[in-house]
Amino acid sequence: MSEEASLQFSEREALLFHSEGRPGKIEIVASKPMATQRDLALAYSPGVAVPVQAIADDPATAYDYTAKGNLVAVISNGTAILGLGNLGALASKPVMEGKAVLFKRFADVDSIDIELKTEDVNRFIDAVELMEPSFGGINLEDIKAPECFIIEQALREKMNIPVFHDDQHGTAIICAAGLINACLLTGRKLQDIRVVVNGAGAAAIACTELMKAMGVRHDHVIMCDKTGVIYQGRDDVNQWQSAHAAATDRRTLKEALVGADVFIGLSAAGALKGDMVLEMADAPIIFAMANPVPEILPEEAKTARPDAIIATGRSDYPNQVNNVLGFPFIFRGALDVRATGINDDMKIAAAKAIADLARERVPEEVAVAYGVSHSFGPDYIIPAPFDPRLMEEVPAAVAKAAMDSGVATKPILDMQAYRQSLRARLNPTTSVLTLAYEGARARPKRVLFAEGEEEVVLRAAIAFKEGGYGTPVLVGRDDVRDRLRDLGVNPDDYELHNSRVSPLVPKMVDFVYGRLQRRGYLRRDVERMINQDRNVFGSALLQLGEADAMITGITRTWAESMRQVKRVIDPEAGRTPFGIHIMVGQSHTVFIADTTVNERPTGEQLADFAEQTAQVARRMGHEPRVAMLSYSTFGNPKGAWVDNIREAVAVLDGRQVGFEYEGEMPPDVALNPRQLANYPFARLSGPANILIMPGLQSAHISAKLLRELGGDSVIGPMLIGMEKPVQIAPMTSTASELVTLAVLAAGGIAR
């Protein structure tokens, strides 16, 4: 039910992820320039006095002059951390930072985590209430019941901004969306269904309350806790549980389930048994949301009742009830209309929007990522968590509900324009990369890690395997097994190829010698090369079909690794290999080519690079706009090094390609709309997102400068145009970066 997946990883890898580089997962970045004394004077004293006075005169202008309108506080006291219990406020900080990251990643909402060192309800309420001027919304998290009910209710009454306890309402909204669709598939109406809720904590009560608000009848719901049915007259329950007490003589979960249409589980692993499922109504609806192990495993439920529709909180089964489908987008919509709260109308609107989305045709990038053509049905009643349409549909529905219910203080006048602004907020590359990871899990491949004696490579291989992305094939000596053991995994679970003793070596020698015998190599040279050079050995393994893709580069320069690989693997027929660096920002992606291979490409080659990079861009969700870069802007100044660029434009003219392109131009004209506007004849409709460099020297320097000085994330270089999927990583790559390249290579985005 939460946003956590069922992936496995070592404790060491989790700690390294949080500690490497800048500790933690978030940082604050200035949104205005801070380069000059004038900038500082405007940002602070004396310039800041002007907006201060404006806000004092009209408090609503705080949303215009500060970050308040896009800022959410994620607040906890650590009394109910994930499934770990009460570990205290400080221990909850990694979770709250993670929540802040999800807000930014999925809905471009800025978020700051706040951990309060108190279990006193009144002190907690007072502390949060005092922070109202700072934030546009409050997301409460990991607070135990029943205190969470008291805290949320009090804050909703005291504060004039949205207050939302995601553990309760996030789960309830996604559960409700799934329930809408499950009822539709089984021909049921909400007002007619009989529901058993197993669990009586915060999430269970929120699910029950939202179901009833949507039309499920109070007398059709039975709630159970670990003791049994919560019935009228039972005196060992709190006021929030007793509000859902049933008038019934049933006393156990098994009795309650007889004839029930729906089971909602927010309790404990194994609480629901197959024989209980047999007693439910035809086509039962089972939401077993305990994590990490549900109340009943889907296969067990299906064995008992093949006609059941089943959802869980896990990502490795269909129909995941995942909070990340809801809370980022609900806050997005609430913030954008400056809502004073998040009411039932807004929650129901979110649930209906999510349900509607599952019934729409699934976008190609989502279908490709999950390896199947998802369509509405028993195994697809809830959208995929990374469906890019969520960012448009859910905030728009929430914003409209806020306006219709009277809690919006800044109504949206043009809803179509608002939808367009939502689509523009996020970079499609981030979604596509996530989808690439999901696709790797759906269609796992064998990826060869050629430098298996390096710790960073072993960590990447472990992450690749335990993430479910495929099977790592390691190249290294036998002591690699000891290193795997030191990293906390069983070495017997990993395939290792040692070039000194591999029975495949004679076959490799025959193959490679057949390629190199007319290039000055003797057979013994080839044998020595295969025995001693991990890249040659690994490439030969790839050629012999022992893996689907290969990753290398940590122990050699990029150029040296490429030379070794090309001894064994040829370029794809009719193509010139080249490299692409991808610069990824919050709302933009720029592809730069060729940054690795060709020193002085011809115009024909530059045109090829443009076409192939455009294909990569489209696979990553972008409409290509290509700029052929130069120091010259359409002939000014004149020079001798622009002929290949002009030739490339002419070649593209002749090919009649289906994307925008222009050149020659420098980067400022290509990327800055104000500069581009000085050339009304230019064929680009907006800033370029593909930069084709005129030569390797400028390309390599630019890519390295941007990696070190730019604020964007950098992917690559990605090697394009080889007959086998091979990626050569920079020598400074982290384990995470190696995994990304491995996934892109295996998944076909980098080809």
Protein Blocks (a to p, Z undefined) as FASTA:
>chain_A
ZZbdfbdcdfklmmmmmmgojedjbdcddfbdcfbfklmmmmmcfklmmmmmmmmmmmml
mmmmmmklmcccdddehlagcjnojnbjklmmmmmmmmmmmmmmmnopacdddddddfbf
klmmmmmmmmmmmpgbdcdehiacfklmmmmmmmmmmpccdcddfklmmmmmmmmmmmmm
mmmmnopafklpccddedjbfklmmmmmmmmmnopafklcccddfkbccdehiakbcfkl
mmmcccdfbfbfklmmgopabdcddfbehkacfklmmmmcehiacddfbdfbdfbdfklm
mmmmmmbccddfbfkbghiacfklmmmmmmmmmmmnopabdcfklmmmmmmmmmmmmmpc
cdfklmmmnopacdddfklmbccfklmklmmmmmmmmmmmmmmnopafbdcfblmlmmmm
mmmmpcfklmmmmmmmmmmmmmccddddfblmbmklmmmmmmmmmnonaccdddddfklm
mmmmmnopafklpccddfklgcklmmmmmmmmmmmmmnopafklmmmmmmmmmklmmmmm
mmnopafbdcehjlpcfklmmmmmmmmmccdehiacddddddddfkbccddddfklmmba
cfklmmmmmmmmmmmmmmnopacddddddfbeghiacdfklmmmmmmmmmmmmnopabdc
dddddfklmmmmklmmmmmmbcbfbdcfbdcdfbfklmmmmmmmmmmmmmbdcedjddeh
iabdcddddfkbcfklmmmmmmmmmnomaZZ
